[in-house]
Amino acid sequence: MLASALLFTAMAVAAKLVGPRLDAFQIAFFRAISGFATVAPFAYAAGWGAVRTNRPALQIARGLTGTAAMLLMFYSVVHLPLAQVTAIGFANPLFLIVLAALFLGETVRIRRWSATLIGFAGVLIMVRPSASTDPTLLIALLGTFLVAVSVALIKTMAKNDRPMTMLFYFGVFSTVISAVPAALVWQTPTGQELVFLLLTGIFGASAQACYIRAFRDAEASLVAPFEYSKLLFAVLFGVLLFDEIPDHWTFAGAAVIVGATLYIARREAALGHMVPPSAALEAPAALAEIDRIHKP
């Protein structure tokens, strides 16, 4: 899990290093196409049955929301301090709880609602909404919300479609959708920029592989808290590479969010139905399917 947190942060660093010249749309396109290139051979090996979908409308909806979330988050990474974007991303499980209660018919009891409201108070501490609020903070928050929407759609589709199916269609839609805005702002990458763009894909896929391995080999209640080490890595890289010093509001808000989500995770573990509190919630199931196909 620590390796996963480090690699997810390294992916953001690679994107931020090319951000001064290349548009976030172009960065997102390279991330999408590299992810699809990783999945396509496994989908081909699995055959048509692995990519035939029973929920085409939901696949399209997930492709749109997931791609929009990716575009917004890369934009946020380029224009905001790494620690701030990372901390805002921790609000994803809070949004997911609300969506699960409203649209998935899941029962949310008073303790989880209370912890969720406290967590959103942490978001307000970081964003500090006012007339002078940086719009990029709101963009990062919207991206986090869309990640939660995408995960909610995945939870719904998982009843009918295989994980490989969801991963394949997201690769198709994210590549096609991100290609349009990327073409409008296209600038030919230099050799160094191309390396960093490819690294966003490599680091992202490697981070997801480490993430699934962590949850496969240990109890979720043990490894999930280590995901918050992303904030430590983000602060470290931000200070060393980008001269970013997070303000006390970022740390205060992050502490409230982390405390609330850890309480929720502990509560879910006690009830016996905890799920990983991650923005990458869709990754384990899909990568597990790849792992299953690849085994002898």
Backbone hydrogen bonds, N-H to C=O, Kabsch-Sander energy under -0.5 kcal/mol:
donor,donor_aa,acceptor,acceptor_aa,energy
5,A,1,M,-2.5
6,L,2,L,-2.4
7,L,3,A,-2.5
8,F,4,S,-2.6
9,T,5,A,-1.9
10,A,6,L,-2.3
11,M,7,L,-2.2
12,A,8,F,-1.6
13,V,9,T,-2.3
14,A,10,A,-2.6
15,A,11,M,-2.0
16,K,12,A,-2.4
17,L,13,V,-2.1
18,V,14,A,-1.0
19,G,15,A,-0.9
21,R,18,V,-1.2
22,L,18,V,-2.6
26,Q,23,D,-0.5
27,I,23,D,-1.7
28,A,24,A,-2.5
29,F,25,F,-1.9
30,F,26,Q,-1.9
31,R,27,I,-2.1
32,A,28,A,-2.6
33,I,29,F,-2.8
34,S,30,F,-1.9
35,G,31,R,-1.7
36,F,32,A,-2.3
37,A,33,I,-2.2
38,T,34,S,-1.2
39,V,35,G,-1.6
40,A,36,F,-2.9
42,F,39,V,-0.7
43,A,39,V,-2.1
44,Y,40,A,-2.6
45,A,41,P,-2.1
46,A,42,F,-1.8
47,G,43,A,-1.2
50,A,47,G,-1.4
51,V,48,W,-1.3
52,R,48,W,-1.0
59,Q,55,R,-2.1
60,I,56,P,-2.2
61,A,57,A,-2.3
62,R,58,L,-2.8
63,G,59,Q,-2.3
64,L,60,I,-2.5
65,T,61,A,-2.6
66,G,62,R,-2.8
67,T,63,G,-1.9
68,A,64,L,-2.4
69,A,65,T,-2.4
70,M,66,G,-2.1
71,L,67,T,-2.5
72,L,68,A,-2.5
73,M,69,A,-2.5
74,F,70,M,-2.3
75,Y,71,L,-2.1
76,S,72,L,-2.3
77,V,73,M,-2.5
78,V,74,F,-2.0
79,H,75,Y,-1.6
80,L,76,S,-2.1
85,V,81,P,-2.1
86,T,82,L,-2.5
87,A,83,A,-2.4
88,I,84,Q,-2.3
89,G,85,V,-2.0
90,F,86,T,-0.8
90,F,87,A,-0.8
91,A,88,I,-1.9
92,N,89,G,-1.7
94,L,91,A,-0.7
95,F,91,A,-1.8
96,L,92,N,-2.3
97,I,93,P,-1.9
98,V,94,L,-1.6
99,L,95,F,-2.4
100,A,96,L,-2.7
101,A,97,I,-1.9
102,L,98,V,-2.2
103,F,99,L,-3.0
104,L,99,L,-0.9
104,L,100,A,-0.8
106,E,100,A,-2.1
108,V,106,E,-0.5
109,R,107,T,-0.5
113,W,109,R,-2.3
114,S,110,I,-2.6
115,A,111,R,-2.4
116,T,112,R,-2.5
117,L,113,W,-2.4
118,I,114,S,-2.1
119,G,115,A,-2.4
120,F,116,T,-2.3
121,A,117,L,-1.5
122,G,118,I,-1.4
123,V,119,G,-1.4
124,L,120,F,-2.1
125,I,121,A,-2.0
126,M,122,G,-1.8
127,V,123,V,-2.9
128,R,124,L,-2.9
133,T,130,S,-1.6
137,L,134,D,-1.5
138,L,134,D,-0.9
139,I,135,P,-1.9
140,A,136,T,-2.3
141,L,137,L,-2.0
142,L,138,L,-2.5
143,G,139,I,-2.4
144,T,140,A,-2.0
145,F,141,L,-2.2
146,L,142,L,-2.5
147,V,143,G,-1.8
148,A,144,T,-1.7
149,V,145,F,-2.1
150,S,146,L,-2.5
151,V,147,V,-2.3
152,A,148,A,-2.4
153,L,149,V,-2.1
154,I,150,S,-1.9
155,K,151,V,-2.4
156,T,152,A,-1.5
157,M,153,L,-2.7
158,A,154,I,-2.3
159,K,156,T,-1.1
160,N,157,M,-2.2
161,D,157,M,-3.2
166,M,162,R,-1.8
167,L,163,P,-2.5
168,F,164,M,-2.5
169,Y,165,T,-2.3
170,F,166,M,-2.0
171,G,167,L,-1.9
172,V,168,F,-2.1
173,F,169,Y,-2.8
174,S,170,F,-2.8
175,T,171,G,-1.6
176,V,172,V,-2.4
177,I,173,F,-3.0
178,S,174,S,-2.0
179,A,175,T,-1.3
180,V,176,V,-0.9
180,V,177,I,-0.7
182,A,178,S,-1.8
183,A,179,A,-2.1
184,L,180,V,-1.3
185,V,181,P,-1.1
186,W,183,A,-0.7
194,L,190,T,-2.6
195,V,191,G,-1.6
196,F,192,Q,-1.9
197,L,193,E,-2.5
198,L,194,L,-2.4
199,L,195,V,-2.0
200,T,196,F,-1.3
201,G,197,L,-0.9
202,I,198,L,-2.2
203,F,199,L,-3.3
204,G,200,T,-1.8
205,A,201,G,-2.6
206,S,202,I,-2.4
207,A,203,F,-2.5
208,Q,204,G,-2.0
209,A,205,A,-2.1
210,C,206,S,-2.3
211,Y,207,A,-2.2
212,I,208,Q,-2.4
213,R,209,A,-1.9
214,A,210,C,-2.2
215,F,211,Y,-1.8
216,R,212,I,-1.8
217,D,213,R,-2.0
218,A,214,A,-1.1
222,L,219,E,-1.2
223,V,219,E,-1.9
224,A,220,A,-2.7
226,F,223,V,-1.1
227,E,224,A,-1.9
228,Y,225,P,-1.4
229,S,226,F,-1.7
230,K,227,E,-1.8
231,L,228,Y,-1.4
232,L,228,Y,-0.6
233,F,229,S,-2.3
234,A,230,K,-2.6
235,V,231,L,-2.3
236,L,232,L,-2.4
237,F,233,F,-2.9
238,G,234,A,-2.4
239,V,235,V,-2.4
240,L,236,L,-2.4
241,L,237,F,-2.7
242,F,237,F,-0.7
242,F,238,G,-1.2
243,D,239,V,-0.7
244,E,238,G,-2.4
245,I,243,D,-0.6
250,T,247,D,-0.5
251,F,247,D,-1.5
252,A,248,H,-2.3
253,G,249,W,-2.7
254,A,250,T,-2.5
255,A,251,F,-2.2
256,V,252,A,-1.8
257,I,253,G,-2.4
258,V,254,A,-3.0
259,G,255,A,-2.3
260,A,256,V,-2.3
261,T,257,I,-2.7
262,L,258,V,-2.5
263,Y,259,G,-1.9
264,I,260,A,-2.2
265,A,261,T,-2.7
266,R,262,L,-2.6
267,R,263,Y,-2.6
268,E,264,I,-2.8
269,A,265,A,-2.4
270,A,266,R,-2.0
271,L,267,R,-1.6
272,G,268,E,-0.9
272,G,269,A,-0.5
273,H,268,E,-1.8
278,S,276,P,-1.7
281,L,278,S,-1.2
283,A,280,A,-1.9
285,A,281,L,-0.5
286,A,282,E,-1.3
287,L,283,A,-2.9
288,A,284,P,-2.4
289,E,285,A,-1.6
290,I,286,A,-1.7
291,D,287,L,-2.7
292,R,288,A,-2.4
293,I,289,E,-2.3
294,H,290,I,-2.2
295,K,291,D,-1.1
